[in-house]
């Protein structure tokens, strides 16, 4: 390797960066579906209602209608 070139394989910003928003949206949808299944199975608990409030806020932030999931 020539002395004036930096090693690309060791450069994090070239090799490892990717957009995160797609993963966040997908994760929020997946979390909402799992919580909905748990509510159907375990009924409504305080923990589940708190988690549902958080995930519904995320879905609203991302502009996703929870009724159509």
C-alpha positions as CSV (number, residue, x, y, z in Angstrom):
1,X,0.0,0.0,0.0
2,X,1.4,3.4,-0.9
3,X,2.4,5.7,2.0
4,X,0.1,8.5,1.1
5,X,-3.2,6.5,1.2
6,X,-5.1,5.8,4.3
7,X,-6.3,2.2,4.8
8,X,-10.0,2.0,3.8
9,X,-10.6,-1.3,5.5
10,X,-9.8,0.3,8.9
11,X,-11.9,3.4,8.4
12,X,-15.1,3.1,10.4
13,X,-17.0,5.9,8.6
14,X,-16.3,4.3,5.2
15,X,-17.1,0.7,6.1
16,X,-19.5,0.6,9.0
17,X,-22.0,3.5,8.8
18,X,-25.5,2.9,7.6
19,X,-28.9,4.6,8.1
20,X,-30.6,3.6,11.4
21,X,-34.1,5.0,10.8
22,X,-35.4,1.9,8.9
23,X,-34.4,-0.3,11.8
24,X,-36.1,1.9,14.3
25,X,-39.4,1.9,12.5
26,X,-39.2,-1.8,11.9
27,X,-38.4,-2.4,15.5
28,X,-41.3,-0.2,16.8
29,X,-43.7,-2.1,14.5
30,X,-42.4,-5.5,15.7
31,X,-42.6,-4.4,19.4
32,X,-46.2,-3.2,18.9
33,X,-47.2,-6.6,17.4
34,X,-45.5,-8.5,20.3
35,X,-47.2,-6.3,22.9
36,X,-50.6,-6.7,21.2
37,X,-50.1,-10.5,21.4
38,X,-49.1,-10.3,25.1
39,X,-52.1,-8.2,26.0
40,X,-54.4,-10.8,24.3
41,X,-52.7,-13.6,26.3
42,X,-52.0,-11.9,29.7
43,X,-54.7,-9.3,29.8
44,X,-53.9,-5.7,30.5
45,X,-51.2,-5.3,33.2
46,X,-49.6,-2.0,34.3
47,X,-46.2,-3.0,32.7
48,X,-47.9,-3.7,29.4
49,X,-50.0,-0.6,29.4
50,X,-46.9,1.5,30.1
51,X,-45.0,-0.3,27.3
52,X,-47.9,0.2,24.9
53,X,-48.0,3.9,25.7
54,X,-44.3,4.2,24.8
55,X,-44.6,2.2,21.6
56,X,-47.7,4.1,20.5
57,X,-45.8,7.4,20.9
58,X,-43.0,6.0,18.7
59,X,-45.5,5.0,16.1
60,X,-47.1,8.4,16.1
61,X,-43.7,10.0,15.9
62,X,-42.9,7.9,12.8
63,X,-46.3,8.6,11.3
64,X,-47.6,5.0,11.4
65,X,-51.2,4.3,12.0
66,X,-51.4,1.4,14.6
67,X,-54.9,0.4,13.4
68,X,-53.5,-0.6,10.0
69,X,-50.6,-2.8,11.3
